[in-house]
Amino acid sequence: GPTTPHAAPAPSLHAQHPATPLRSPRTDRPAAMDPAFAGAGTSPGMELWRIENKAPVKIPEVDGKFHTGDSYILLVTKQGRGAIEWNIHFWLGAETSQDESGIAAYKTVELDEGLGGGPVQYREVQGNESALFMSYFKDGGIEYLPGGVASGFVHVERDSYRTRLLQVKGRRTVRVTEVECAASSLNTGDVFILDLGLQLYQYNGESANRYEKAKAMETITKIKNQERGGRANITIINEDPNNAEFWGALGGQIQVTNPGADDAAAERAAMDSLKAFKISDASGAVEFSEVATAPLDKAILDTNDVFLIDSGNELYLWVGRGANPTERREGMVYAAQYLANNGRPANTQVQRVAESAETPMFKGLFKQWDPPVSFSFGMPQSSNIAATPEQQEIDIAALQARKAAADVPVDDGSGTLQVWRIENMEKVEVDPETYGQFFGGDSYVMLYTYTKGSAEEYIIYFWQGRESSNDEKGASALLAKALDDELGDRPVQVRVPQGKEPAHFRQLFKGRMIVHSGGKASGFKNRNDGDSMDTDGVGLFHVKGTTPLNTYAIQVPEVAASLNSGDCFVLVTPETVYVWHGVNANADELEVANNVAGILCNAYQGTGGRSIVDVPEHSEPAEFWAAIGGEGGYATARPGEPAPQDPRLFQCTNMTGAFTVDEVVDFTQEDLIDDDVMLLDVGTALYVWVGSQSNDQEKRMAMETAQRFVSEATDGRDPDTSITMVKAGAEPGMFSQFFPGWDPDMANRNKFVDPYEAKLAAMRAAQEEAKGEEEAPAPAPAAPVYVAPSASGTYSLEVLQMHDDLPAEVNPEHKEDYLSDADFEAVFGMTKAAFSALPKWKKAAKKREKNLF
């Protein structure tokens, strides 16, 4: 084996950073794939291994928590259009050993080869993870835990805790990182948690964003409830700024003035000219040599070798189909050595791509590949002021690339299925006759059993409805894990949020998947919500998809505005089921709509006998409009008008100081960030969605980007394609139709309410209420009788949204009655009298939306 990876270094690249000899690790590498990887990548989901004692050990749960002293391998399996797709990320903690990082690198290659060489590999470094890696943890973010595998099993005495200071930082995905426990670690731009065991303190920097505050509250609450058994006290330093214990633990009180680093910053290397290097042992010894500079020609890539492409801020390892095992296995080691020898940041991204499986970003580095078109949205810089972060180059080939193959599931769904709904924190078996029907307010656990060869294999899905309570979602995860344990830890577990079901999941129901509104009440006794089901006999269901396997129905508000010309809808009334199909609806959607109609006509809300009526758009009978409150406007298309393409969403932000455009992976309505501007591209139109908290520069540059995106597109679209600006909270149907099950109240429901200000307001209201009250003897027990409050007994929405600090006189089951008439109309969009006339399930749904349960 070679004594150095740079047997023939290029002098101009390595003169200042001489190569360091590397010990070849190949002698102790197994020829076959490690047993820890057995069965990996066979079903959609995420699988995680940690390097322990120089070997990968599978971690049962992927929860976004990583020890800074360890190295991990994360495999993400997706059902693509036509085949399974894999991404492999090996993650290196800031304090991981060189041995562990090296083992993670070559074990990643081993896993890659075991999967046929098809996966794309990514090298991830703590604190500088790729956008793709961060997208896997949108819900809970990433948390860095101190120490490593050796420190993960230290016995801790009761009430004996290590003092620590946690920094909460980020926007789209918030990170929680332990920092030095000193006052000098504080800054004005982030949130910090001081953990003193049974005393927990939260410090909010004056410029900290809403996401950091919310994540910090979630984290400190989890520490109290899950790690301290609910016995810890929480103090918000902003309410007690001179707290002696807090400042004493940090070494003394100071005036915090440090603004801290930018939230989305990751150190970016200056963009050099493109360079290509070949890694080959064709001469008998491994040689590393520069073979080309910009502009790069695809012809330099030899199928028998491995190539390192340096794009300035990222490295790519291209592995030829005919490269030998030595070249394949050592590629990542050479890349790491290249970074070290050239003084590049250790957190520089390294991506490994296989021949014939190149990513659009990789192709965009070459002048004659498809061909690519790339441009950057630059901002002129003055030589008299500090430079802003360098603009990231946006690859149009990557933005516009599309896959046309069908979305084929992992198997034909002919196995055995069992379904349970979470009720009172327990699994309750669902009637097989209703398999495929879900309630958005509930969570479910599913066990799918199938045969692979001669052995039984299992997949456990736990589906979580959009309106399901947090305790039900948590129970579904725990019960899925318990089921996994019962089956000897053999199943693959897949968490399935509503709206992000993989193709295999939907395929199990053969085009008969329906999501209803409402659900069963939470099982916690201290929760005030009740069952919320649609019981008025009328329901409208949106049917959307591109194939019979991924098309499903979801219940939407029973109003004309819910319709759109691109899809099918099923309207159920007490006597009739109408199958409405827009002029641009596809045949697969119509087929599924008819399936759904057949299910609901004889079973909706326990009654049958309904007839099915086909209703093409523009041929609606009067009874159809009457059932949804009258004829009204919706997103329409004229017959013969081109149908939109599959939608794609892009985030436009200048949060780093430079304007960037990044695609949002697997987007849903929840990905519309109110602080930014988003571009929604549907081929026939481009929408510019403007968040209410976005700044003027983002608005201006996003519109410029949209104009250039259309005019410089290479996908054959009309250069005069319309560009439409859409304001957050006022989205028209032609925009919202591309988000299945669009919730028109989500913008208001997700409006940030500072929990600390609300808590203070509740405390003050309670104090005012207590003033002047006289003690009276307790009355004899009697059946509770609800009496609506007087006009003077009103409170703000923020006070009524608190669960633990409600004023004493507020009946928690009727919080809405304590709003003033004006506030009530502002919150619910209707008078109290109109609200009172609604069915019980609709009242419950609206109260849940406004967090008034």
Protein Blocks (a to p, Z undefined) as FASTA:
>chain_A
ZZbfblbacfklmmmmccdddddfklmpcfbdcfklgoiakagcddddddeehiacddfb
dghiacfkbccddddddddehiacddddddddfkbcfklmmmmmmmmmmmmmmnoomacc
ddddehiacfklmmmmmmnopaddehdfklmmcccdehiacddddddedjklccdddddd
dfklpcfkbccdddehjaccddddfkbcfklmmmmmmmmmmmmmmmnnopaccddfklmm
mlfklmmmnopacddfbgbjafklccdddddddddddddfklopacdddfbdcdddfklp
cfkbccdddehjaccddddfklcfklmmmmmmmmmmmmmmnopafklccddddehiacfk
lmmmpcbgoiacdddddddddfkbccddddddddfklmmgccfbdcddfbeolaccdddd
deehiacdddfklgoiacfkbccdddddddehjaccddddddddfklcfklmmmmmmmmm
mmmmmnoomaccddddehiacfklmmmnnopaccdehddddfbfkbcbdcdddfehpacd
ddddjbfklgccddddddfklpcfkbccddddfkbccddddfkbcfklmmmmmmmmmmmm
mmgghiahiacddddehiacfklmmmnopaaddddddehiacddddddddddfknopacd
dddehiafklmcfkbccdddehjaccddddfkbcfklmmmmmmmmmmmmmmpcnhpafkb
ccddddehiacfklmmmmghiafklmmmmpccdfklmmmmmmmmmmmmmgopacdddddd
dddddddddfklccdfklmmpmklgcfklcfklmmmmpcfklmmmmnopafklmmmpcfk
lmmmmmmmnopZZ
